[in-house]
Amino acid sequence: MTTRLAAAFVVVVCLVAVVRADDSNRLFAGSVQLDYLAVPTDPHARDTTLDGATVELSLKMTKDFTKDISASVKACFACHGFEVGMAFVEMRASDALRLRVGRMTPAFGSFPLRHDPANHMTSDKPLPYDMGRMIRRREWNEGILPAPWVDNGAELGGTYFWDGGQVDYAVYAVSGPKGSTDAADFDFQLSRSPEQYYVDNNSQPSVGARVATAIELDDDIVLNLGASAMAGHYDPDRKLGFAVGGADVTLQLDTVYIRAEYLIRATEVALGADPATRFKYGPGPDGKYPTYFTKDGFYGEVEVPFGRLSLIGRWDGLRRRGNVLAASGLSSEASLYRYTGALAFRLHSGIRIKSSVEYYQFSDFSNDVAIHLGVATPF
C-alpha cells in the first residue's frame, strides 16, 4: 500500500507540474540519489546497517499565492519509505517576521538546511544526524537527531540584515519526538511512520529555538555561527523529558568550506518495576539508578573544489554516557569515531558521482570499513 501511495503521489505531482508549467507562481523541484554501500570487513553487514543500494528521492512543490503568502509540499522516499517531509503555509509580514504552520523541518542545526542528497557532497550524513546508513545503527539508535527531523507545528522566524551580515532567528512549538510509556530512548519509527499517524502522542508540544548569524569578513570570506535548542517530553504520560542543544560554525573561504557542529541530548528513561533486571549495570554509589543518559556527537569537515572535482575530509563521532538495557551491546561509556575521505565529481550540470571510504572505530565492537559509491542530481 505504501508503494502504491508513493507511486500515485509521484505521478500526480509530475502531471500537475507539466500541466501548470505556465504558472510562474508555481515551482517544482527535486533531487535523487542512488548510493551503494559496501562493508568489506563484515560479510553480514545487513545485520548492522542498510548496506547495498539505497535510493533517496525528494520532490517539492511551492505555490506563491501573493508576495507574502505561499504553501509548500514535499515528499520523500528513502530507507524509511514514503514520507511527507513538508506541508506548510508560510505568511510573511516582512523579512524579519514570518510564520510557518503545518508539517516542516523545524530550525535546528546547520546540516538539516542542506540535508537533501543533491545539496551535500558526501553520500551519507554526519553521525549526529545519521538516519539508517551508519554501521551499528540499531545498537546506537541512530544519531542524536536524525535529519531531516520532520514534525507538525508552528514556527515564527525571520532575518535581520545589516551591512556586512545578517541574523536569522526561529522559535517553534512542535509535536516532538515519541516513545512508549516504558521507553529507554526515542522511538524514531513512531516519529516518522505514516502508519502511526502524524499526531502528538502526549498532547503536549515540544518547544525549540535557533539563532544564527552570517558575517562577511571580506569579499570572499564569510563566517556563519549558530546555536539551537529543543526540549519537551516524549512519552504518552509526559513523565520522560529530553533536552537537545547544539552549536555550529561554518567558514567560507571563497569556494572552500570548513564546517563544524556539536550536538548533545539528555534523555530521561523509565526505570520500570525492576531496574536490576531491566538494565545492564547496577545502581550508582548513592544506591540509586540514574534516571537519564546523555548522548553527544560532532563532526568537522573540509570541502575543497578543484574544477569539477571536490575533495572532502570529515571526522565525526558519537558518545553515550549512562546505563543501557540489559540486552544492549553498548557499555555505560560507549564511543564511536569515524574518519572519512570522499570525492564528488560533477559529470554534467548538477549530476555528481560521489565516492567515499569510511573507517569506523568502536569502543564496544570490532572496527569496520565502509565504501560508498553513488550518483546524485537535482532537477
HUWORA-V486496 format. One record per helix or strand of 2 or more residues. SS is the DSSP state (H for helix, E for strand). FROM is the first residue (numbers start at 0). LEN is the number of residues. If there is no record, write none. Layout:
# HUWORA-V486496
ss=SS from=FROM len=LEN
ss=SS from=FROM len=LEN
This chain:
# HUWORA-V486496
ss=H from=1 len=18
ss=E from=25 len=13
ss=H from=44 len=3
ss=E from=51 len=13
ss=E from=68 len=10
ss=E from=80 len=14
ss=E from=96 len=8
ss=H from=110 len=4
ss=H from=116 len=3
ss=H from=126 len=3
ss=H from=136 len=4
ss=E from=150 len=12
ss=E from=164 len=10
ss=H from=187 len=5
ss=H from=193 len=3
ss=E from=205 len=13
ss=E from=220 len=13
ss=E from=240 len=13
ss=E from=255 len=13
ss=H from=274 len=4
ss=E from=291 len=15
ss=E from=308 len=13
ss=E from=332 len=16
ss=E from=350 len=12
ss=E from=367 len=11
